[in-house]
Amino acid sequence: MEKEFDILKHELVPEHIILNENEKKELFERIKITEKQLPKILTNDPVAKSIGTKEGDVLKIVRKSPTAGVSIYYRVVAKKWPYERNFK
């Protein structure tokens, strides 16, 4: 039987926080963007799945850096990349 692996405890995985609706609104107003302008993270991303995200959630990703100290990034959860095409 394979041992379960907790991806959130891996040293290379930064902290991911799901923003609530008020935090999303404040973020968009503060940096003057819309949800569509944020970089995407897919719903099937291992960390996104692990923390229970859904499409439209905005994640705050806190990365520790030896040079910058702490860097904060934001991603919106999407089911697919916006440029994917259905080739039928």
Secondary structure as GFF3:
##gff-version 3
##sequence-region A 1 88
A	DSSP	three_ten_helix	7	9	.	.	.	ID=ss1
A	DSSP	beta_strand	15	18	.	.	.	ID=ss2
A	DSSP	alpha_helix	21	31	.	.	.	ID=ss3
A	DSSP	three_ten_helix	35	37	.	.	.	ID=ss4
A	DSSP	beta_strand	40	42	.	.	.	ID=ss5
A	DSSP	alpha_helix	46	50	.	.	.	ID=ss6
A	DSSP	beta_strand	58	65	.	.	.	ID=ss7
A	DSSP	beta_strand	69	78	.	.	.	ID=ss8
###
